[in-house]
Every structure is written in C-alpha cells, then in structure tokens.
Amino acid sequence: MYTIDDKMYPCCTSVTMKFIGGKWKAVILVHLTSGPKRYNEIRKLIPTITERTLSLQLKQLEEDGVIERKVYTQKPPLMVEYALTDFGNTLFPVIQAIRKWGIEAVENSKKIIRKTS
C-alpha cells in the first residue's frame, strides 16, 4: 500500500493514475508538453471537452503539482497560462508512451479509423 495526502493506493499503477487518470488529463498533458498554453488555446485543441470539465481537470492537475497556473496582470485583459511543472515534466515519457501506443493501436486496428482534424 502507498499513501499520498492521506489517501491509500493499492499499487504504484494506481498512484500514477491518480495524476493522469480519467478521460482528459493525459490529453491536456500531451498538449502542454509542447509548452505553456492559455485556457482558450487548450479549449481549441480539445474541442470535445466542456468548459466545466476543462476547468476541473486543470484545477486537479494544478492541485496535484503537475501543472502550474501563471497569472499575468497586464491590462487589458488578465492573462492566465498553464504549463507543466518540473514534477509534471517527469510524466513526459509516460505521456509519450501512451501517445505512441495509441498511434500503433490505430494503425494496427482492423477497423477503418479516420483521423479528423
């Protein structure tokens, strides 16, 4: 058993999934591996995510120390940018492996899968 923030996990895999699990966290992290992004940039990159879900996922990633939210107080308007933390950057190989596996799964699928832009 492993404990993080008073929550117990049965194995190291479940610890990893705490940080990247769910439908959207890994997708958000893939986009942040290329550099900091503003909220609307992320939203455009993931058009099927709702605003509420994106906000919640970003907040969870920030609370877990995976990303940082930087507020620029320029006038006008207020600008907020999200970027991977040093801790978040340690997930880069994991995210790349998941992405690579997904590409191979699509290429090896017997079903016809069309990439949409």
Backbone as XML, in Angstrom:
<?xml version="1.0"?>
<chain id="A" units="angstrom">
  <residue number="1" name="MET">
    <atom name="N" x="0.841" y="-1.184" z="0.000"/>
    <atom name="CA" x="0.000" y="0.000" z="0.000"/>
    <atom name="C" x="0.885" y="1.247" z="0.000"/>
  </residue>
  <residue number="2" name="TYR">
    <atom name="N" x="0.364" y="2.275" z="-0.655"/>
    <atom name="CA" x="1.063" y="3.547" z="-0.739"/>
    <atom name="C" x="0.115" y="4.650" z="-0.291"/>
  </residue>
  <residue number="3" name="THR">
    <atom name="N" x="0.655" y="5.661" z="0.340"/>
    <atom name="CA" x="-0.169" y="6.763" z="0.824"/>
    <atom name="C" x="0.360" y="8.083" z="0.289"/>
  </residue>
  <residue number="4" name="ILE">
    <atom name="N" x="-0.551" y="8.874" z="-0.284"/>
    <atom name="CA" x="-0.244" y="10.227" z="-0.730"/>
    <atom name="C" x="-1.370" y="11.110" z="-0.219"/>
  </residue>
  <residue number="5" name="ASP">
    <atom name="N" x="-1.011" y="12.170" z="0.481"/>
    <atom name="CA" x="-2.011" y="13.099" z="1.022"/>
    <atom name="C" x="-3.118" y="12.365" z="1.778"/>
  </residue>
  <residue number="6" name="ASP">
    <atom name="N" x="-2.725" y="11.440" z="2.626"/>
    <atom name="CA" x="-3.644" y="10.678" z="3.470"/>
    <atom name="C" x="-4.598" y="9.777" z="2.693"/>
  </residue>
  <residue number="7" name="LYS">
    <atom name="N" x="-4.360" y="9.567" z="1.415"/>
    <atom name="CA" x="-5.173" y="8.642" z="0.631"/>
    <atom name="C" x="-4.326" y="7.431" z="0.298"/>
  </residue>
  <residue number="8" name="MET">
    <atom name="N" x="-4.910" y="6.230" z="0.465"/>
    <atom name="CA" x="-4.158" y="4.998" z="0.246"/>
    <atom name="C" x="-4.381" y="4.466" z="-1.173"/>
  </residue>
  <residue number="9" name="TYR">
    <atom name="N" x="-3.317" y="3.938" z="-1.742"/>
    <atom name="CA" x="-3.340" y="3.356" z="-3.078"/>
    <atom name="C" x="-2.793" y="1.935" z="-2.996"/>
  </residue>
  <residue number="10" name="PRO">
    <atom name="N" x="-3.424" y="0.973" z="-3.679"/>
    <atom name="CA" x="-3.002" y="-0.420" z="-3.575"/>
    <atom name="C" x="-1.696" y="-0.747" z="-4.290"/>
  </residue>
  <residue number="11" name="CYS">
    <atom name="N" x="-1.326" y="0.083" z="-5.308"/>
    <atom name="CA" x="-0.099" y="-0.206" z="-6.062"/>
    <atom name="C" x="0.406" y="1.075" z="-6.727"/>
  </residue>
  <residue number="12" name="CYS">
    <atom name="N" x="1.592" y="0.987" z="-7.278"/>
    <atom name="CA" x="2.196" y="2.158" z="-7.925"/>
    <atom name="C" x="1.417" y="2.589" z="-9.169"/>
  </residue>
  <residue number="13" name="THR">
    <atom name="N" x="0.791" y="1.639" z="-9.848"/>
    <atom name="CA" x="-0.011" y="1.988" z="-11.021"/>
    <atom name="C" x="-1.163" y="2.892" z="-10.629"/>
  </residue>
  <residue number="14" name="SER">
    <atom name="N" x="-1.799" y="2.600" z="-9.511"/>
    <atom name="CA" x="-2.912" y="3.445" z="-9.070"/>
    <atom name="C" x="-2.418" y="4.838" z="-8.664"/>
  </residue>
  <residue number="15" name="VAL">
    <atom name="N" x="-1.180" y="4.923" z="-8.180"/>
    <atom name="CA" x="-0.594" y="6.230" z="-7.868"/>
    <atom name="C" x="-0.428" y="7.024" z="-9.168"/>
  </residue>
  <residue number="16" name="THR">
    <atom name="N" x="0.102" y="6.390" z="-10.203"/>
    <atom name="CA" x="0.270" y="7.052" z="-11.496"/>
    <atom name="C" x="-1.068" y="7.524" z="-12.032"/>
  </residue>
  <residue number="17" name="MET">
    <atom name="N" x="-2.082" y="6.672" z="-11.945"/>
    <atom name="CA" x="-3.403" y="7.019" z="-12.470"/>
    <atom name="C" x="-4.044" y="8.161" z="-11.687"/>
  </residue>
  <residue number="18" name="LYS">
    <atom name="N" x="-3.651" y="8.334" z="-10.433"/>
    <atom name="CA" x="-4.135" y="9.482" z="-9.658"/>
    <atom name="C" x="-3.777" y="10.778" z="-10.377"/>
  </residue>
  <residue number="19" name="PHE">
    <atom name="N" x="-2.603" y="10.806" z="-10.983"/>
    <atom name="CA" x="-2.120" y="12.012" z="-11.630"/>
    <atom name="C" x="-2.575" y="12.154" z="-13.080"/>
  </residue>
  <residue number="20" name="ILE">
    <atom name="N" x="-2.738" y="11.054" z="-13.810"/>
    <atom name="CA" x="-3.058" y="11.162" z="-15.240"/>
    <atom name="C" x="-4.349" y="10.457" z="-15.620"/>
  </residue>
  <residue number="21" name="GLY">
    <atom name="N" x="-5.042" y="9.866" z="-14.657"/>
    <atom name="CA" x="-6.242" y="9.089" z="-14.959"/>
    <atom name="C" x="-7.414" y="9.938" z="-15.400"/>
  </residue>
  <residue number="22" name="GLY">
    <atom name="N" x="-8.398" y="9.283" z="-15.932"/>
    <atom name="CA" x="-9.580" y="9.965" z="-16.432"/>
    <atom name="C" x="-9.469" y="10.184" z="-17.922"/>
  </residue>
  <residue number="23" name="LYS">
    <atom name="N" x="-10.539" y="10.690" z="-18.482"/>
    <atom name="CA" x="-10.622" y="10.840" z="-19.935"/>
    <atom name="C" x="-9.754" y="11.970" z="-20.478"/>
  </residue>
  <residue number="24" name="TRP">
    <atom name="N" x="-9.527" y="13.022" z="-19.702"/>
    <atom name="CA" x="-8.932" y="14.227" z="-20.251"/>
    <atom name="C" x="-7.560" y="14.617" z="-19.745"/>
  </residue>
  <residue number="25" name="LYS">
    <atom name="N" x="-7.133" y="14.166" z="-18.588"/>
    <atom name="CA" x="-5.861" y="14.643" z="-18.028"/>
    <atom name="C" x="-4.681" y="14.370" z="-18.949"/>
  </residue>
  <residue number="26" name="ALA">
    <atom name="N" x="-4.570" y="13.154" z="-19.443"/>
    <atom name="CA" x="-3.445" y="12.825" z="-20.319"/>
    <atom name="C" x="-3.499" y="13.641" z="-21.604"/>
  </residue>
  <residue number="27" name="VAL">
    <atom name="N" x="-4.697" y="13.891" z="-22.118"/>
    <atom name="CA" x="-4.851" y="14.691" z="-23.336"/>
    <atom name="C" x="-4.373" y="16.121" z="-23.094"/>
  </residue>
  <residue number="28" name="ILE">
    <atom name="N" x="-4.760" y="16.682" z="-21.974"/>
    <atom name="CA" x="-4.309" y="18.032" z="-21.610"/>
    <atom name="C" x="-2.785" y="18.055" z="-21.491"/>
  </residue>
  <residue number="29" name="LEU">
    <atom name="N" x="-2.230" y="17.048" z="-20.836"/>
    <atom name="CA" x="-0.780" y="16.998" z="-20.640"/>
    <atom name="C" x="-0.032" y="16.858" z="-21.958"/>
  </residue>
  <residue number="30" name="VAL">
    <atom name="N" x="-0.584" y="16.095" z="-22.897"/>
    <atom name="CA" x="0.051" y="15.972" z="-24.220"/>
    <atom name="C" x="0.214" y="17.356" z="-24.841"/>
  </residue>
  <residue number="31" name="HIS">
    <atom name="N" x="-0.820" y="18.158" z="-24.762"/>
    <atom name="CA" x="-0.759" y="19.497" z="-25.364"/>
    <atom name="C" x="0.189" y="20.424" z="-24.613"/>
  </residue>
  <residue number="32" name="LEU">
    <atom name="N" x="0.339" y="20.225" z="-23.318"/>
    <atom name="CA" x="1.249" y="21.081" z="-22.544"/>
    <atom name="C" x="2.713" y="20.663" z="-22.679"/>
  </residue>
  <residue number="33" name="THR">
    <atom name="N" x="2.968" y="19.473" z="-23.241"/>
    <atom name="CA" x="4.366" y="19.064" z="-23.422"/>
    <atom name="C" x="5.071" y="19.939" z="-24.451"/>
  </residue>
  <residue number="34" name="SER">
    <atom name="N" x="4.307" y="20.587" z="-25.323"/>
    <atom name="CA" x="4.935" y="21.461" z="-26.324"/>
    <atom name="C" x="5.138" y="22.878" z="-25.820"/>
  </residue>
  <residue number="35" name="GLY">
    <atom name="N" x="4.729" y="23.143" z="-24.578"/>
    <atom name="CA" x="4.939" y="24.460" z="-23.992"/>
    <atom name="C" x="3.682" y="25.003" z="-23.344"/>
  </residue>
  <residue number="36" name="PRO">
    <atom name="N" x="3.814" y="26.119" z="-22.627"/>
    <atom name="CA" x="2.676" y="26.720" z="-21.928"/>
    <atom name="C" x="1.548" y="27.074" z="-22.896"/>
  </residue>
  <residue number="37" name="LYS">
    <atom name="N" x="0.331" y="26.972" z="-22.389"/>
    <atom name="CA" x="-0.847" y="27.295" z="-23.191"/>
    <atom name="C" x="-1.833" y="28.097" z="-22.350"/>
  </residue>
  <residue number="38" name="ARG">
    <atom name="N" x="-2.555" y="28.976" z="-23.016"/>
    <atom name="CA" x="-3.654" y="29.690" z="-22.378"/>
    <atom name="C" x="-4.881" y="28.786" z="-22.384"/>
  </residue>
  <residue number="39" name="TYR">
    <atom name="N" x="-5.822" y="29.095" z="-21.507"/>
    <atom name="CA" x="-7.045" y="28.293" z="-21.385"/>
    <atom name="C" x="-7.728" y="28.110" z="-22.741"/>
  </residue>
  <residue number="40" name="ASN">
    <atom name="N" x="-7.920" y="29.213" z="-23.472"/>
    <atom name="CA" x="-8.616" y="29.129" z="-24.763"/>
    <atom name="C" x="-7.833" y="28.333" z="-25.799"/>
  </residue>
  <residue number="41" name="GLU">
    <atom name="N" x="-6.522" y="28.345" z="-25.716"/>
    <atom name="CA" x="-5.713" y="27.529" z="-26.625"/>
    <atom name="C" x="-5.984" y="26.050" z="-26.371"/>
  </residue>
  <residue number="42" name="ILE">
    <atom name="N" x="-5.993" y="25.675" z="-25.097"/>
    <atom name="CA" x="-6.263" y="24.275" z="-24.737"/>
    <atom name="C" x="-7.668" y="23.900" z="-25.194"/>
  </residue>
  <residue number="43" name="ARG">
    <atom name="N" x="-8.603" y="24.780" z="-24.968"/>
    <atom name="CA" x="-10.003" y="24.546" z="-25.350"/>
    <atom name="C" x="-10.126" y="24.287" z="-26.847"/>
  </residue>
  <residue number="44" name="LYS">
    <atom name="N" x="-9.392" y="25.047" z="-27.658"/>
    <atom name="CA" x="-9.427" y="24.863" z="-29.114"/>
    <atom name="C" x="-8.751" y="23.560" z="-29.539"/>
  </residue>
  <residue number="45" name="LEU">
    <atom name="N" x="-7.723" y="23.161" z="-28.802"/>
    <atom name="CA" x="-7.026" y="21.918" z="-29.113"/>
    <atom name="C" x="-7.849" y="20.679" z="-28.759"/>
  </residue>
  <residue number="46" name="ILE">
    <atom name="N" x="-8.772" y="20.842" z="-27.813"/>
    <atom name="CA" x="-9.623" y="19.731" z="-27.366"/>
    <atom name="C" x="-11.087" y="20.181" z="-27.482"/>
  </residue>
  <residue number="47" name="PRO">
    <atom name="N" x="-11.603" y="20.274" z="-28.696"/>
    <atom name="CA" x="-12.931" y="20.855" z="-28.882"/>
    <atom name="C" x="-14.082" y="20.065" z="-28.262"/>
  </residue>
  <residue number="48" name="THR">
    <atom name="N" x="-13.886" y="18.802" z="-27.961"/>
    <atom name="CA" x="-14.982" y="17.994" z="-27.412"/>
    <atom name="C" x="-15.075" y="18.045" z="-25.887"/>
  </residue>
  <residue number="49" name="ILE">
    <atom name="N" x="-14.146" y="18.729" z="-25.237"/>
    <atom name="CA" x="-14.197" y="18.845" z="-23.783"/>
    <atom name="C" x="-15.077" y="20.044" z="-23.412"/>
  </residue>
  <residue number="50" name="THR">
    <atom name="N" x="-15.875" y="19.892" z="-22.386"/>
    <atom name="CA" x="-16.702" y="21.020" z="-21.944"/>
    <atom name="C" x="-15.844" y="21.996" z="-21.140"/>
  </residue>
  <residue number="51" name="GLU">
    <atom name="N" x="-16.293" y="23.233" z="-21.056"/>
    <atom name="CA" x="-15.550" y="24.239" z="-20.303"/>
    <atom name="C" x="-15.455" y="23.848" z="-18.832"/>
  </residue>
  <residue number="52" name="ARG">
    <atom name="N" x="-16.544" y="23.335" z="-18.291"/>
    <atom name="CA" x="-16.561" y="22.928" z="-16.880"/>
    <atom name="C" x="-15.551" y="21.811" z="-16.625"/>
  </residue>
  <residue number="53" name="THR">
    <atom name="N" x="-15.552" y="20.817" z="-17.502"/>
    <atom name="CA" x="-14.630" y="19.688" z="-17.343"/>
    <atom name="C" x="-13.185" y="20.153" z="-17.474"/>
  </residue>
  <residue number="54" name="LEU">
    <atom name="N" x="-12.911" y="20.996" z="-18.457"/>
    <atom name="CA" x="-11.552" y="21.505" z="-18.629"/>
    <atom name="C" x="-11.100" y="22.254" z="-17.384"/>
  </residue>
  <residue number="55" name="SER">
    <atom name="N" x="-11.962" y="23.111" z="-16.869"/>
    <atom name="CA" x="-11.622" y="23.864" z="-15.656"/>
    <atom name="C" x="-11.333" y="22.940" z="-14.483"/>
  </residue>
  <residue number="56" name="LEU">
    <atom name="N" x="-12.176" y="21.922" z="-14.305"/>
    <atom name="CA" x="-11.984" y="20.972" z="-13.197"/>
    <atom name="C" x="-10.695" y="20.175" z="-13.361"/>
  </residue>
  <residue number="57" name="GLN">
    <atom name="N" x="-10.413" y="19.721" z="-14.569"/>
    <atom name="CA" x="-9.211" y="18.929" z="-14.810"/>
    <atom name="C" x="-7.956" y="19.772" z="-14.600"/>
  </residue>
  <residue number="58" name="LEU">
    <atom name="N" x="-7.977" y="21.007" z="-15.079"/>
    <atom name="CA" x="-6.831" y="21.900" z="-14.873"/>
    <atom name="C" x="-6.621" y="22.158" z="-13.388"/>
  </residue>
  <residue number="59" name="LYS">
    <atom name="N" x="-7.705" y="22.351" z="-12.660"/>
    <atom name="CA" x="-7.601" y="22.591" z="-11.216"/>
    <atom name="C" x="-7.007" y="21.374" z="-10.506"/>
  </residue>
  <residue number="60" name="GLN">
    <atom name="N" x="-7.464" y="20.170" z="-10.867"/>
    <atom name="CA" x="-6.929" y="18.952" z="-10.250"/>
    <atom name="C" x="-5.458" y="18.773" z="-10.576"/>
  </residue>
  <residue number="61" name="LEU">
    <atom name="N" x="-5.080" y="18.996" z="-11.831"/>
    <atom name="CA" x="-3.675" y="18.877" z="-12.218"/>
    <atom name="C" x="-2.810" y="19.889" z="-11.469"/>
  </residue>
  <residue number="62" name="GLU">
    <atom name="N" x="-3.355" y="21.081" z="-11.271"/>
    <atom name="CA" x="-2.626" y="22.106" z="-10.514"/>
    <atom name="C" x="-2.501" y="21.707" z="-9.046"/>
  </residue>
  <residue number="63" name="GLU">
    <atom name="N" x="-3.580" y="21.241" z="-8.442"/>
    <atom name="CA" x="-3.556" y="20.811" z="-7.039"/>
    <atom name="C" x="-2.585" y="19.653" z="-6.823"/>
  </residue>
  <residue number="64" name="ASP">
    <atom name="N" x="-2.444" y="18.792" z="-7.831"/>
    <atom name="CA" x="-1.524" y="17.657" z="-7.739"/>
    <atom name="C" x="-0.078" y="18.052" z="-8.041"/>
  </residue>
  <residue number="65" name="GLY">
    <atom name="N" x="0.138" y="19.314" z="-8.415"/>
    <atom name="CA" x="1.501" y="19.784" z="-8.675"/>
    <atom name="C" x="2.033" y="19.402" z="-10.035"/>
  </residue>
  <residue number="66" name="VAL">
    <atom name="N" x="1.166" y="18.961" z="-10.935"/>
    <atom name="CA" x="1.587" y="18.525" z="-12.268"/>
    <atom name="C" x="1.710" y="19.718" z="-13.214"/>
  </residue>
  <residue number="67" name="ILE">
    <atom name="N" x="0.807" y="20.681" z="-13.058"/>
    <atom name="CA" x="0.875" y="21.894" z="-13.864"/>
    <atom name="C" x="0.864" y="23.103" z="-12.935"/>
  </residue>
  <residue number="68" name="GLU">
    <atom name="N" x="1.282" y="24.230" z="-13.497"/>
    <atom name="CA" x="1.199" y="25.472" z="-12.747"/>
    <atom name="C" x="0.356" y="26.458" z="-13.541"/>
  </residue>
  <residue number="69" name="ARG">
    <atom name="N" x="-0.341" y="27.274" z="-12.803"/>
    <atom name="CA" x="-1.196" y="28.316" z="-13.386"/>
    <atom name="C" x="-0.518" y="29.644" z="-13.102"/>
  </residue>
  <residue number="70" name="LYS">
    <atom name="N" x="-0.162" y="30.328" z="-14.166"/>
    <atom name="CA" x="0.535" y="31.602" z="-14.010"/>
    <atom name="C" x="-0.386" y="32.722" z="-14.489"/>
  </residue>
  <residue number="71" name="VAL">
    <atom name="N" x="-0.597" y="33.696" z="-13.622"/>
    <atom name="CA" x="-1.480" y="34.828" z="-13.937"/>
    <atom name="C" x="-0.615" y="36.040" z="-14.256"/>
  </residue>
  <residue number="72" name="TYR">
    <atom name="N" x="-0.863" y="36.627" z="-15.423"/>
    <atom name="CA" x="-0.188" y="37.851" z="-15.837"/>
    <atom name="C" x="-1.182" y="38.983" z="-15.671"/>
  </residue>
  <residue number="73" name="THR">
    <atom name="N" x="-0.800" y="39.985" z="-14.931"/>
    <atom name="CA" x="-1.723" y="41.089" z="-14.635"/>
    <atom name="C" x="-1.496" y="42.256" z="-15.576"/>
  </residue>
  <residue number="74" name="GLN">
    <atom name="N" x="-1.539" y="41.974" z="-16.846"/>
    <atom name="CA" x="-1.408" y="43.043" z="-17.831"/>
    <atom name="C" x="-2.789" y="43.633" z="-18.098"/>
  </residue>
  <residue number="75" name="LYS">
    <atom name="N" x="-2.825" y="44.829" z="-18.574"/>
    <atom name="CA" x="-4.111" y="45.466" z="-18.874"/>
    <atom name="C" x="-4.231" y="45.629" z="-20.366"/>
  </residue>
  <residue number="76" name="PRO">
    <atom name="N" x="-5.439" y="45.578" z="-20.874"/>
    <atom name="CA" x="-6.380" y="44.504" z="-20.617"/>
    <atom name="C" x="-5.989" y="43.305" z="-21.438"/>
  </residue>
  <residue number="77" name="PRO">
    <atom name="N" x="-6.489" y="42.202" z="-21.362"/>
    <atom name="CA" x="-7.197" y="41.614" z="-20.241"/>
    <atom name="C" x="-6.234" y="40.813" z="-19.380"/>
  </residue>
  <residue number="78" name="LEU">
    <atom name="N" x="-6.744" y="40.261" z="-18.331"/>
    <atom name="CA" x="-5.960" y="39.377" z="-17.470"/>
    <atom name="C" x="-5.596" y="38.131" z="-18.279"/>
  </residue>
  <residue number="79" name="MET">
    <atom name="N" x="-4.355" y="37.689" z="-18.203"/>
    <atom name="CA" x="-3.942" y="36.514" z="-18.968"/>
    <atom name="C" x="-3.514" y="35.414" z="-18.014"/>
  </residue>
  <residue number="80" name="VAL">
    <atom name="N" x="-4.020" y="34.216" z="-18.246"/>
    <atom name="CA" x="-3.660" y="33.048" z="-17.443"/>
    <atom name="C" x="-3.059" y="32.011" z="-18.381"/>
  </residue>
  <residue number="81" name="GLU">
    <atom name="N" x="-1.956" y="31.433" z="-17.951"/>
    <atom name="CA" x="-1.249" y="30.442" z="-18.755"/>
    <atom name="C" x="-1.005" y="29.206" z="-17.911"/>
  </residue>
  <residue number="82" name="TYR">
    <atom name="N" x="-1.100" y="28.041" z="-18.539"/>
    <atom name="CA" x="-0.853" y="26.768" z="-17.864"/>
    <atom name="C" x="0.393" y="26.130" z="-18.459"/>
  </residue>
  <residue number="83" name="ALA">
    <atom name="N" x="1.221" y="25.568" z="-17.578"/>
    <atom name="CA" x="2.458" y="24.923" z="-18.023"/>
    <atom name="C" x="2.765" y="23.752" z="-17.104"/>
  </residue>
  <residue number="84" name="LEU">
    <atom name="N" x="3.537" y="22.820" z="-17.626"/>
    <atom name="CA" x="3.990" y="21.696" z="-16.804"/>
    <atom name="C" x="4.971" y="22.201" z="-15.753"/>
  </residue>
  <residue number="85" name="THR">
    <atom name="N" x="4.892" y="21.656" z="-14.569"/>
    <atom name="CA" x="5.883" y="21.928" z="-13.531"/>
    <atom name="C" x="7.064" y="20.994" z="-13.769"/>
  </residue>
  <residue number="86" name="ASP">
    <atom name="N" x="8.105" y="21.124" z="-12.976"/>
    <atom name="CA" x="9.216" y="20.173" z="-13.064"/>
    <atom name="C" x="8.701" y="18.758" z="-12.796"/>
  </residue>
  <residue number="87" name="PHE">
    <atom name="N" x="7.828" y="18.634" z="-11.805"/>
    <atom name="CA" x="7.221" y="17.336" z="-11.499"/>
    <atom name="C" x="6.392" y="16.845" z="-12.687"/>
  </residue>
  <residue number="88" name="GLY">
    <atom name="N" x="5.632" y="17.739" z="-13.294"/>
    <atom name="CA" x="4.827" y="17.381" z="-14.460"/>
    <atom name="C" x="5.681" y="16.929" z="-15.633"/>
  </residue>
  <residue number="89" name="ASN">
    <atom name="N" x="6.836" y="17.563" z="-15.791"/>
    <atom name="CA" x="7.748" y="17.164" z="-16.875"/>
    <atom name="C" x="8.265" y="15.741" z="-16.705"/>
  </residue>
  <residue number="90" name="THR">
    <atom name="N" x="8.283" y="15.234" z="-15.466"/>
    <atom name="CA" x="8.722" y="13.845" z="-15.268"/>
    <atom name="C" x="7.711" y="12.866" z="-15.864"/>
  </residue>
  <residue number="91" name="LEU">
    <atom name="N" x="6.492" y="13.334" z="-16.141"/>
    <atom name="CA" x="5.476" y="12.490" z="-16.773"/>
    <atom name="C" x="5.636" y="12.428" z="-18.296"/>
  </residue>
  <residue number="92" name="PHE">
    <atom name="N" x="6.516" y="13.250" z="-18.847"/>
    <atom name="CA" x="6.686" y="13.315" z="-20.297"/>
    <atom name="C" x="6.890" y="11.940" z="-20.935"/>
  </residue>
  <residue number="93" name="PRO">
    <atom name="N" x="7.812" y="11.101" z="-20.425"/>
    <atom name="CA" x="7.993" y="9.781" z="-21.051"/>
    <atom name="C" x="6.733" y="8.909" z="-20.967"/>
  </residue>
  <residue number="94" name="VAL">
    <atom name="N" x="5.990" y="9.044" z="-19.889"/>
    <atom name="CA" x="4.764" y="8.265" z="-19.722"/>
    <atom name="C" x="3.728" y="8.710" z="-20.752"/>
  </residue>
  <residue number="95" name="ILE">
    <atom name="N" x="3.549" y="10.009" z="-20.880"/>
    <atom name="CA" x="2.582" y="10.568" z="-21.832"/>
    <atom name="C" x="2.982" y="10.212" z="-23.266"/>
  </residue>
  <residue number="96" name="GLN">
    <atom name="N" x="4.272" y="10.315" z="-23.578"/>
    <atom name="CA" x="4.747" y="9.953" z="-24.920"/>
    <atom name="C" x="4.502" y="8.476" z="-25.214"/>
  </residue>
  <residue number="97" name="ALA">
    <atom name="N" x="4.709" y="7.617" z="-24.218"/>
    <atom name="CA" x="4.471" y="6.179" z="-24.401"/>
    <atom name="C" x="2.984" y="5.901" z="-24.639"/>
  </residue>
  <residue number="98" name="ILE">
    <atom name="N" x="2.124" y="6.579" z="-23.905"/>
    <atom name="CA" x="0.674" y="6.406" z="-24.093"/>
    <atom name="C" x="0.284" y="6.870" z="-25.494"/>
  </residue>
  <residue number="99" name="ARG">
    <atom name="N" x="0.805" y="8.007" z="-25.917"/>
    <atom name="CA" x="0.511" y="8.537" z="-27.251"/>
    <atom name="C" x="0.997" y="7.581" z="-28.337"/>
  </residue>
  <residue number="100" name="LYS">
    <atom name="N" x="2.222" y="7.082" z="-28.190"/>
    <atom name="CA" x="2.792" y="6.156" z="-29.172"/>
    <atom name="C" x="1.961" y="4.877" z="-29.251"/>
  </residue>
  <residue number="101" name="TRP">
    <atom name="N" x="1.554" y="4.356" z="-28.111"/>
    <atom name="CA" x="0.746" y="3.153" z="-28.084"/>
    <atom name="C" x="-0.583" y="3.395" z="-28.806"/>
  </residue>
  <residue number="102" name="GLY">
    <atom name="N" x="-1.189" y="4.559" z="-28.584"/>
    <atom name="CA" x="-2.444" y="4.897" z="-29.247"/>
    <atom name="C" x="-2.301" y="4.958" z="-30.759"/>
  </residue>
  <residue number="103" name="ILE">
    <atom name="N" x="-1.202" y="5.552" z="-31.225"/>
    <atom name="CA" x="-0.940" y="5.621" z="-32.666"/>
    <atom name="C" x="-0.807" y="4.212" z="-33.234"/>
  </residue>
  <residue number="104" name="GLU">
    <atom name="N" x="-0.050" y="3.359" z="-32.558"/>
    <atom name="CA" x="0.126" y="1.978" z="-33.022"/>
    <atom name="C" x="-1.183" y="1.202" z="-32.989"/>
  </residue>
  <residue number="105" name="ALA">
    <atom name="N" x="-2.000" y="1.428" z="-31.971"/>
    <atom name="CA" x="-3.287" y="0.734" z="-31.876"/>
    <atom name="C" x="-4.183" y="1.110" z="-33.050"/>
  </residue>
  <residue number="106" name="VAL">
    <atom name="N" x="-4.178" y="2.400" z="-33.416"/>
    <atom name="CA" x="-4.977" y="2.850" z="-34.557"/>
    <atom name="C" x="-4.446" y="2.230" z="-35.844"/>
  </residue>
  <residue number="107" name="GLU">
    <atom name="N" x="-3.129" y="2.264" z="-36.023"/>
    <atom name="CA" x="-2.529" y="1.732" z="-37.245"/>
    <atom name="C" x="-2.724" y="0.231" z="-37.382"/>
  </residue>
  <residue number="108" name="ASN">
    <atom name="N" x="-2.742" y="-0.498" z="-36.272"/>
    <atom name="CA" x="-2.880" y="-1.950" z="-36.311"/>
    <atom name="C" x="-4.326" y="-2.433" z="-36.226"/>
  </residue>
  <residue number="109" name="SER">
    <atom name="N" x="-5.244" y="-1.513" z="-36.091"/>
    <atom name="CA" x="-6.643" y="-1.880" z="-35.964"/>
    <atom name="C" x="-7.170" y="-2.426" z="-37.274"/>
  </residue>
  <residue number="110" name="LYS">
    <atom name="N" x="-8.002" y="-3.424" z="-37.190"/>
    <atom name="CA" x="-8.626" y="-3.980" z="-38.386"/>
    <atom name="C" x="-9.831" y="-3.143" z="-38.811"/>
  </residue>
  <residue number="111" name="LYS">
    <atom name="N" x="-10.249" y="-2.255" z="-37.948"/>
    <atom name="CA" x="-11.367" y="-1.373" z="-38.264"/>
    <atom name="C" x="-10.835" y="-0.162" z="-39.023"/>
  </residue>
  <residue number="112" name="ILE">
    <atom name="N" x="-11.695" y="0.420" z="-39.822"/>
    <atom name="CA" x="-11.312" y="1.641" z="-40.535"/>
    <atom name="C" x="-11.501" y="2.812" z="-39.579"/>
  </residue>
  <residue number="113" name="ILE">
    <atom name="N" x="-10.428" y="3.495" z="-39.313"/>
    <atom name="CA" x="-10.470" y="4.635" z="-38.428"/>
    <atom name="C" x="-9.956" y="5.836" z="-39.197"/>
  </residue>
  <residue number="114" name="ARG">
    <atom name="N" x="-10.747" y="6.867" z="-39.226"/>
    <atom name="CA" x="-10.347" y="8.081" z="-39.931"/>
    <atom name="C" x="-9.890" y="9.128" z="-38.949"/>
  </residue>
  <residue number="115" name="LYS">
    <atom name="N" x="-8.767" y="9.726" z="-39.244"/>
    <atom name="CA" x="-8.273" y="10.822" z="-38.416"/>
    <atom name="C" x="-9.012" y="12.075" z="-38.838"/>
  </residue>
  <residue number="116" name="THR">
    <atom name="N" x="-9.579" y="12.768" z="-37.866"/>
    <atom name="CA" x="-10.217" y="14.044" z="-38.162"/>
    <atom name="C" x="-9.345" y="15.154" z="-37.615"/>
  </residue>
  <residue number="117" name="SER">
    <atom name="N" x="-9.401" y="16.288" z="-38.255"/>
    <atom name="CA" x="-8.547" y="17.384" z="-37.782"/>
    <atom name="C" x="-9.264" y="18.309" z="-36.861"/>
  </residue>
</chain>
